[in-house]
Structure formats: C-alpha cells, structure tokens
Amino acid sequence: QMEEMYQLGNHKVQPNIVTYSTVINAYAQSGEQGSAFHAERLLAELEQRCEMEPQFTPHTVTYSTVLHALAKSGERGAAERAETVLRTMVNRYHQRGGDVQAKPNTISFTSVIDAWAKSGDSRGPSRSEQILRQMEEMYQLGNHKVQPNIVTYSTVINAYAQSGEQGSAFHAERLLAELEQRCEMEPQFTPHTVTYSTVLHALAKSGERGAAERAETVLRTMVNRYHQRGGDVQAKPNTISFTSVIDAWAKSGDSRGPSRSEQILRQMEEMYQ
C-alpha cells in the first residue's frame, strides 16, 4: 500500500530499510508455516533493489533476523538456506571493501549453527562444528565481531546431543572438555548447567561403551565445581543432571547399573536434605 501510494506521487510514504526490516521481523516472529520463506523473499527483494537504490541495502540486523527465522522454522532445507544467507553477508563484507552494514557477527553465525542443529540432517553436527571453526579463524584474523561464545559452543554441543549418529556423544564430551580448558584463561567460556546437562543427555541415550561411567564423571565435575568454587551457580547440578546419569546406568547393560542408579538417587536425596 505504501509503495502504491508512493508510485502515485505521495513521496511522504516511501518505504525505507526500516520499513522492510520491520515486516521481515514480523515474519520472523511468526510461528506460521512458510514465514521464514517470506522473510527470505523480502530480503531478496531488498538485495535486488539496493543495486539501484543504495538506501535499501540490508544491514546486519536484517540478515540476522532472516537467519533467526530460518533457524526456528523447521522448513525443508532451512539450514542450507541459512548458510546461503550467511555466505552472502560474508561475501558482501569482503568484496565491497569491508561493507560494515552487512558485517556478520556472532549472532549471525550462531543462528546458522542453530539451524543445522535443528535440521535433523545427518550432516548437522559436523556442519555446526565447521562453522564454529570458521568463526574462530575469522576472529583470529582480526574480526572481533565473530568471536564464538558459550552459546555458540552450547549450540554445537546440542547438535551432537540431538544426533543419533554413532560417536556423537563423544564429540559432545570433546567440546565440553575444550570449554573447560578454555575457561581457565577466559572465564566467559565457563560451561553452565544446561551445557553439562546436554552432554549428560547425549551420553545417556548414546549406547556408547562406558557411557554411564563417563556421564558420572561429568556429573562429578559439576558437583565439584559447585562445592569447590564457593557455590558456582553456573554449574549447579539439578534433577535433570542426576536423572540423566541414572538413565545412563539404567541403559548401560552393566551389572552394576541398578545399584549405581540407586546410589545416585540416595546422593540426590542427601544433597536435597
């Protein structure tokens, strides 16, 4: 309607980049089927229009809004589509002399990782980690806007945890160990309860050799961190954490499983008291 009025001569109602971005955000916030497609469609319209009218050039927030819409959409091919949008951002930034309007940031990359994590695609976990490593490489080269953070790592860990692929729990553990080592020098990478619990869930459902013992080791780390660091609430174990370890033992097929499960139950009761 605004565009039609503008074409008819009312130059006070010309849509601008904010107008477009607001409509894109409306689609991104919608839970309706196909909403991510419409957000993409409007972004493509902007990208075409800005070739002749630079004031319509999409900026980082616009791109990131579309990426968020794709990540939560569950639409077919959403992860690949999100990665295409991200690639456009990266290319625009590099090919146009560092186009700061479209400079990708941590949120942009993490949304694409989240899209892969939720994709149900067997490639999801490995693609998620590859994008994480791309972020680290770009950060090392001086782009401080793309430093991975605890959310980025946790999203990749969740991608492995949600995967049914063989060895996925091992990879989730590996990334947790990387965080635990890194946080000694960079406290912002300290794993929190959700991160630990995601790894515990991965181990519990994995069926991997020694998964129950490994889960109990992760839980012990949580308990020790909580007690030894003056009540580190970031890693405070909860009912979900303990129950995941009990579940790991229950599924282990180990003769010690039932007794270990009850011992952990009693430990929970003792901590609660």
N, C-alpha and C positions, 0 to 999 in steps of 0.2 A: 504494500500500500504506500509506504514511504517512497519507494523507488518510482512508483507510478506517478505520485504527486510531484516528485522532483522532475520527472520527464515532461510533465505538463507545465513546468515553469516555476513551481514553488521551490526556490533554492534554499529556503529555510529548513527544509525537511530532508536534505540529502543524508542517507545513512553514512556512517563512518566506521572505522575499525572497531570502536567500542560497541556500536550497534550490532555489528556482525558477531563480535565476541560474546555479547550477552545472549544472543539467540543460540549460538553454539553451546554456551553454558547451560541454557535451558534444556537442550537435548541431552547434554552430558549428565545432568542431574535427574533426568527422567529414567524411570525403570521400564519404559515401554520398549517392546521389541522393535528393533530397527533404528533406535535412537542414535546409536553410535554411527551407523551408516549416514544418517542425515547430518550429524556433526562433521563427518569426513567430507560430505558433499559440499557443505558451506565453506569448509577450509579450502577445498579445491577451487571453489568459485573465487575466493579471495586471492589465492595464488595466481590464478589466471588474470584477475582484474588488476592486480598490483603491477603487472608488466607495463601497463599504460598509465595507471594511476597509483603512484608510489605510496600515497596516503592510506591505501588499503593493504599495505604489506602486513602479513600476520606477524605477531610477536611471540615471544616465548610462552607467555601465559595462554595465548590462543592455541598454540600447538599442544601445550601440556594439558589443556582442557580436553582436547580431542583424544590424546593418549589415555587420559583417565577414563574417558567414556568407553574406549575400546577395551581397556583392561578389565572393566567390570561388566562388560556387555554379555560375555558368553557367546557372542556371534561367531559363526563359522569363519575361520581364518583371521580372527581378530589379532592374534599375536603377530602374524606376518604383516598385517596391515599396519599395526602399531610400529613395527620395526621400519617399515617403509616411510612412515611419517617422521620417525626419528632420523632416518638417513637423510631425508630432505633438510631437516634442521641442520645437521652436521655439515652437509654439502653447502648449504647457503652460508653458513658461518665461515667456512674455509674458502669458498670460491669467490665470495664477494668482499674480500679484504677484511674479514672478521666482522660480519654483519651482527652487531650486538643485539639487534631487535629479535633475532631468532637464535640467540646463543643457547644451546642445550644446557640444562643444569641437572643436578642430582634428581630432582623430582621427575624430569622428563625420562631419564634413563630408568629410574626405579619403576615408573609406570609400565614401561615396556617389559621389564623383568617380571612384574606382576601379571601382565597379560600372558606371558609364557607360562608362569607358574599355574595359572588358572585354565590353561588351554586344554588340558587333558591329552596333549600331544606327547608322544614318547620322547621327542626332541626337547621338550620344555625345560627340564632341569639343566641339560648341557648348554642350551642357548642362553638360559638365565645366567649361568656362571660365565659364559663367554662375554656377555655384555658387562657383567661386573668387572671382568679383567680389562675390558676396553675402557671403562671408566677410570680404573686405576692407572692405566697407561696414559690417558689424556691428562689426568691430574698430575702425574709425574712430569709431563711435558709443559706444565705451567697453567693448565686450565683449572683453576681452583673452584670453579662453579660446579664441577662434576665429581667432587670427592665422594666416594661411597660412604654411607653412614651405617649405623646399626640397623636401620630399617631396610636398607638395601641388602645387607648380609642376611637379615632375617627372612626377607622375601625369597632369596635364593635357597636358603635352608628349607623354607616351606615348600618350594618347588620340588626339592628332593623328597621331602617328607610325604608329599601328596602322590608321588610317583610310585607305581607298582614295579618299577624296573629293578632288576637284581643289582645289589650294591648301592642302592640309593641311600639307605640308612648310613652306610659307611661314609658317603660323601657329605651327608648332613653333619655327622660327627667331625669330619675333617675340617669343615668350615667353622664349626663351633670351636675347635682347638685353635684354629687360626685367629679367631676373635679373642680367645682367652690369652693368647700370647701377645697379640697386638695391644690389648687394653692395658698391659703393664706400662707401656710408654704413652699410650693415647687413651685416656680414660673414657672418651666418648664412644669407644668401641666395646665397652663393657657389656657382655650379654645380659639380658634381663630374663625374667621368669618365663615369658612367652617363648623366647628363643630356646631356652633349655627344654621347656615342655614340648616344643615342636620336635626336637631331636628325640626326646623320650618316646613320643608317639610313633615316630619313624622306626625306632628300634623295636617297639612293642609289636608292630604289625609286619615287620620285615621277614621274620623267619630265618634271619642270618645266624650263622654259627656264633655262639657266645653272646647273642643279643641281650639276654637277661642280665648277665654279669656286666656288660658294657653299659646298659641302662642304669644299673645300680651304681656304677662308678660315676656316671653323670649326676645322678641324684646326690651322691655323697659330696661331690664338688659343690653343688648348690647349698647343701646343709652347712658345709664347712665355711663357704663364703659368707653365709648369713651369720654364723656364730663368730667367726674369727675377725670379721671386719666391722665389728660394732653394730651388728644387725643390718647387713647390707640388703635393704628392702628391694633393690633391683633384681636380686636373685633369690628372693624368699620363696622356698618351695611351698606348694599348695596341694590341695586334694588331688587336682588333676595330675600333678607331677608324680606323686606317690602312686596313684592308681595306675598310671601308665607303666610303672616299674612292676607292680603286681601283675598287670596284664602280660608283660613281657615274660615273667616267670611262668604264668599260667599257660602260655602258648609254647613254652620252651621245649616241652617233651623231656625235660630233665627230671630225674627222680627227686631232686631237691626242690622242685618247683612249688609244691603245696606248702612245705614248711617255710621256705623263704618268703612266700606270699604272706603267710600268717605273721611271720616275724616283722615284716614291713608294716602290716596292719597294726600290730602292737606298738611299733615305733610311732606311728601316726597318733595313736591314742595317747601315748606318753607325752608327745610334743603338744597335743591339744590340752592335756591337763596342766 
